[in-house]
Amino acid sequence: TGVPDRLVCLPGGRVVFVELKAPGKKPTALQLSQQRKLAELGFLTLNLDSKQKIDAEIAIWKEVWKL
């Protein structure tokens, strides 16, 4: 319970946990708690609430990580 909706596995052993929300909706307290635990372990965690934000993140990954 509370674990992000998507686990994105990328080349080079990169892992991103993504919580998908309806537009304008925020994560629950439990979801935020789980995300903090993952972040403390060194994982990137994101909350995205639109296709535009998802596309923007993918573009960043492609640029930064040369995917």
VENBELRA-V484967 format. One record per backbone hydrogen bond with DSSP energy under -0.5 kcal/mol. CO is the residue of the C=O (numbers start at 1). NH is the residue of the N-H. Records with the same first field share a line. If there is no record, write none. Layout:
CO=NH + NH
This chain:
6=8 + 18
7=9
8=10 + 16
10=13 + 14
11=14
14=10
15=44
16=8 + 18
17=46
18=6 + 20
19=21 + 48
22=25
28=32
29=33
30=34
31=35
32=36
33=37
34=38
35=39
36=40
37=41
38=43
39=42
44=17
46=19 + 48
48=21
50=54
51=55
52=56
53=57
54=58
55=59
56=60
57=61
58=62
59=63
60=64
61=65
62=66
